């Protein structure tokens, strides 16, 4: 069970990118919505990390606020690497310090949950064949985050709420189908056409014709 939860947790670093490839290749019309949803959810979560620092369950367990709660992922990986090589656990510690330690109080909201649920929201509208599988993936991710001590239920609900808010904005800003074509046409009318430099030939053609001098009329010489 430990390995399944850890694999699900780590799949977060691959699955959204794989989803972007699928959206670009097979659902090109909705690709902008997918990217906007992923980027928007991520930035919303990062903003809330700084505005609302929150300790995850595993950190509360280390400080004694939640006795008995440990970070299952760290303990499992250290055991596996420690059994494999003498320096395996130390190598993992250094790698984690470089990648995971910059912000240990980044639990609210759960970006893992927000991004995963965002993929389901997108698939429900544009790739229904994938929606059910992604909904099951959301459930597995939610259970894994709780089991590993990475997030509280409130963190996961906050991530889902953030994805819903971003999805509403993305659907409005990137309409698809007939509504998208109509909005693109309106935006095109609002943007002035780019002016191209006029060639010398076009400049000559656009000059007004010169008026011919009336016959029999001579120019008077100016006196010195």
GINORMO-V583099 format. One record per backbone hydrogen bond with DSSP energy under -0.5 kcal/mol. CO is the residue of the C=O (numbers start at 1). NH is the residue of the N-H. E is the energy in kcal/mol with one decimal. If there is no record, write none. Layout:
BEGIN
co	nh	e
CO	NH	E
CO	NH	E
END
This chain:
BEGIN
co	nh	e
1	5	-2.3
2	6	-2.5
3	7	-2.6
4	8	-2.2
5	9	-2.3
6	10	-2.6
7	11	-1.5
8	12	-0.5
9	12	-1.1
10	13	-1.7
11	14	-1.9
11	15	-3.2
12	16	-0.7
14	18	-2.2
15	19	-2.6
16	20	-1.7
17	21	-1.7
18	22	-2.2
19	23	-2.7
20	24	-2.3
21	25	-2.4
22	26	-2.7
22	27	-0.7
23	27	-1.2
27	30	-1.5
28	31	-1.4
30	34	-1.7
31	35	-2.4
32	36	-2.7
33	37	-2.3
34	38	-2.4
35	39	-2.8
36	40	-2.3
37	41	-2.2
38	42	-2.0
39	43	-2.6
40	44	-2.2
41	45	-2.1
42	46	-2.4
43	47	-2.2
44	48	-2.1
45	49	-1.8
46	50	-1.2
47	51	-1.8
48	52	-2.9
54	107	-1.3
56	60	-2.0
57	61	-2.1
58	62	-1.6
59	63	-1.7
60	65	-1.9
60	66	-1.5
61	64	-0.6
66	69	-1.8
68	70	-0.5
70	72	-1.2
71	75	-1.9
72	76	-2.5
73	77	-2.3
74	78	-2.6
75	79	-1.9
76	80	-2.2
77	81	-2.9
78	82	-2.6
79	83	-1.8
80	84	-1.3
81	85	-2.5
85	88	-0.6
87	91	-2.4
88	92	-2.1
89	93	-2.2
90	94	-2.1
91	95	-2.3
92	96	-2.8
93	97	-2.2
94	98	-1.6
95	99	-1.9
96	100	-3.2
96	101	-1.2
100	103	-0.5
104	56	-0.6
105	54	-1.5
107	109	-0.6
109	111	-0.9
110	114	-2.5
111	115	-2.9
112	116	-1.8
113	117	-2.7
114	118	-2.1
115	119	-2.0
116	120	-1.4
117	121	-2.4
118	122	-2.3
119	123	-2.3
120	124	-2.5
121	125	-0.9
122	125	-0.7
122	126	-2.2
123	127	-2.1
127	130	-2.0
127	131	-0.7
128	132	-0.7
130	134	-2.2
131	135	-2.2
132	136	-2.0
133	137	-2.0
134	138	-2.0
135	139	-1.9
136	140	-2.3
137	141	-2.5
138	142	-2.6
139	143	-2.2
140	144	-2.2
141	145	-2.4
142	146	-1.6
143	147	-2.5
144	148	-2.5
145	150	-2.1
145	151	-1.3
146	149	-0.9
148	72	-0.8
149	58	-2.0
152	156	-1.6
153	157	-2.5
154	158	-2.2
155	110	-2.1
155	159	-2.0
156	160	-2.3
157	161	-2.4
158	162	-2.4
159	163	-2.1
160	164	-2.1
161	165	-2.2
162	166	-2.5
163	167	-2.5
164	168	-1.9
165	169	-1.8
166	170	-2.7
167	171	-2.5
168	172	-1.4
169	173	-2.4
170	174	-2.8
176	179	-0.7
176	180	-0.5
177	181	-2.0
178	182	-2.3
179	183	-2.3
180	184	-2.4
181	185	-2.0
182	186	-2.1
183	187	-2.5
184	188	-2.1
185	189	-1.7
186	190	-1.4
187	191	-1.3
190	192	-0.5
199	203	-2.0
200	204	-2.2
201	205	-2.2
202	206	-2.0
203	207	-0.6
204	207	-0.9
214	217	-1.2
216	218	-0.6
END
